[in-house]
Amino acid sequence: MAVHIRLRRIGKNPAGKPHFRVSVFDERMGRDSRIIEELGYYKPTSGLAELKAERIAEWVKKGAQLSTTVKSLLKKLNKGLPAGRQKA
C-alpha cells in the first residue's frame, strides 16, 4: 500500500486562519480520500503544533513516506525521524 503522511487543510480560507491536521493517506485514492489515521495538528498563524511522534515513527517503519512539509515540521519541533530513516 502506498501510504503518505501529509497535511490536510481544515481552516477557512476567507478568514485567513488556516490550520491543518497531520494525517495518513492511501495515495492510490484521490486527494480528498478518506484518511487512515490522524497524527496531530498544526496552526501556522500561532505556531502551535502537536504531533504523535511515536505513531509517526511506527508508520515510517512500515514504509510510509513523509511529505516535505511534515519532515520540516518534525525537525522544527525537534522530534526527529526514527533511526535509519533520516534520508532527505
C-alpha positions as CSV (number, residue, x, y, z in Angstrom):
1,M,0.0,0.0,0.0
2,A,1.4,3.4,-1.0
3,V,0.9,5.4,2.2
4,H,1.9,9.0,2.7
5,I,1.8,11.3,5.8
6,R,0.9,14.8,4.8
7,L,-1.1,17.9,5.9
8,R,-4.8,18.2,5.4
9,R,-6.2,21.7,5.4
10,I,-9.3,22.2,7.6
11,G,-9.1,26.0,8.1
12,K,-11.3,28.6,6.4
13,N,-9.7,30.5,3.5
14,P,-11.6,33.8,3.7
15,A,-10.9,34.2,7.4
16,G,-7.2,33.9,6.7
17,K,-6.8,31.4,9.6
18,P,-5.5,28.2,8.0
19,H,-4.9,25.2,10.2
20,F,-4.0,21.7,9.3
21,R,-4.2,18.1,10.5
22,V,-1.3,15.7,10.0
23,S,-2.9,12.6,8.5
24,V,-2.1,9.3,7.0
25,F,-3.5,8.7,3.5
26,D,-3.5,5.9,0.9
27,E,-2.1,7.7,-2.1
28,R,-3.8,5.3,-4.6
29,M,-7.0,7.1,-3.7
30,G,-7.9,10.7,-4.6
31,R,-6.6,13.8,-3.0
32,D,-9.7,14.2,-0.8
33,S,-9.9,10.5,0.0
34,R,-10.6,9.1,3.5
35,I,-7.8,9.2,6.0
36,I,-6.3,6.2,7.7
37,E,-5.3,7.9,10.9
38,E,-4.8,11.4,12.3
39,L,-1.4,12.1,13.8
40,G,-1.7,15.6,15.1
41,Y,-2.4,19.2,14.1
42,Y,-0.6,22.4,13.0
43,K,-1.7,26.0,13.2
44,P,0.8,28.2,11.3
45,T,-0.6,31.5,12.3
46,S,0.1,30.9,16.0
47,G,2.9,28.3,15.5
48,L,1.1,25.7,17.6
49,A,1.7,22.1,16.7
50,E,1.0,18.8,18.3
51,L,2.3,15.6,16.7
52,K,2.2,12.0,17.9
53,A,5.9,11.2,17.2
54,E,5.7,7.6,18.2
55,R,2.8,6.9,15.8
56,I,4.6,8.7,13.0
57,A,7.7,6.6,13.7
58,E,5.6,3.4,13.5
59,W,4.1,4.4,10.2
60,V,7.6,5.3,8.8
61,K,8.9,1.9,9.9
62,K,6.0,0.3,7.9
63,G,7.1,2.2,4.8
64,A,5.0,5.4,4.9
65,Q,6.5,8.4,3.1
66,L,6.6,11.8,4.8
67,S,5.7,15.0,2.8
68,T,8.4,17.6,2.8
69,T,6.3,19.9,4.9
70,V,5.8,17.2,7.6
71,K,9.5,16.5,7.6
72,S,10.4,20.1,8.2
73,L,7.7,20.4,10.9
74,L,9.2,17.4,12.7
75,K,12.6,19.0,12.5
76,K,11.3,22.3,13.8
77,L,9.7,20.6,16.8
78,N,12.9,18.6,17.4
79,K,11.0,15.3,17.3
80,G,13.3,14.0,14.5
81,L,12.8,10.9,12.5
82,P,13.2,7.3,13.5
83,A,16.8,6.0,13.3
84,G,17.8,4.7,9.9
85,R,15.1,6.7,8.0
86,Q,16.6,10.2,8.1
87,K,17.3,10.5,4.4
88,A,16.0,13.6,2.7
